Structures are given as structure tokens and as C-alpha cells.
Amino acid sequence: MLELIFAFAGDESGATAIEYGLIAALIAVGIIGAARSLGNQLSATFSNVATAMQNA
């Protein structure tokens, strides 16, 4: 029984999976932030183009 407890305490496969999950979540947050920023910039650019076309 004691060997089973030591084997369970030494098993790090679950910790590794959690670490990979956290890394994937951080990458996803970065991608979402970049996409929002890019979307805002594109929206402003298209608004400028539309205004320039109306004034032309």
C-alpha cells in the first residue's frame, strides 16, 4: 500500500498535462488580443477609406 502512495505522489503526467493546458490558454489569449487589435485597426482603415471616397 505504501508503494502505491509513493507511486501516486511521484506521477507527474497530470502536472505536465496541466502545464500544457496553461501554455495553450496563454497562447490563445495572446492570439485573441492580437486579433482584436488588428480588427480595430482594420475598422479604422476602412472608415478612413470610406470617408475619403465620400469626399472625392
C-alpha positions in Angstrom: 0.0 0.0 0.0 2.9 2.4 0.8 4.4 1.7 -2.6 1.1 2.7 -4.3 1.1 6.0 -2.4 4.7 6.8 -3.4 4.0 5.8 -7.0 0.9 8.2 -7.0 3.0 11.0 -5.4 5.8 10.6 -8.0 3.5 10.5 -11.0 3.9 13.8 -12.9 1.9 13.1 -16.0 -1.1 15.1 -14.7 1.0 18.1 -13.9 2.5 18.0 -17.4 -0.9 18.0 -18.9 -2.0 21.0 -16.8 1.1 22.9 -17.8 0.5 22.3 -21.5 -3.1 23.4 -20.9 -2.0 26.6 -19.3 0.5 27.3 -22.1 -2.2 26.7 -24.7 -4.5 29.1 -22.8 -1.9 31.8 -22.7 -1.2 31.5 -26.4 -5.0 31.7 -27.1 -5.3 34.9 -25.0 -2.4 36.4 -27.0 -4.0 35.4 -30.3 -7.3 36.9 -29.2 -5.7 40.1 -28.1 -3.8 40.4 -31.4 -6.9 39.7 -33.4 -8.9 42.4 -31.6 -6.2 44.9 -32.1 -5.9 44.1 -35.8 -9.7 44.2 -36.1 -9.8 47.7 -34.6 -7.0 48.9 -36.9 -8.8 47.4 -40.0 -12.1 49.1 -39.0 -10.4 52.4 -38.7 -8.6 52.0 -42.0 -11.9 51.1 -43.8 -13.6 54.1 -42.2 -10.9 56.4 -43.4 -11.2 54.9 -46.9 -15.0 55.3 -46.9 -14.7 58.9 -45.8 -12.1 59.7 -48.4 -14.3 58.2 -51.1 -17.3 60.2 -50.0 -15.3 63.4 -50.1 -13.8 62.7 -53.5 
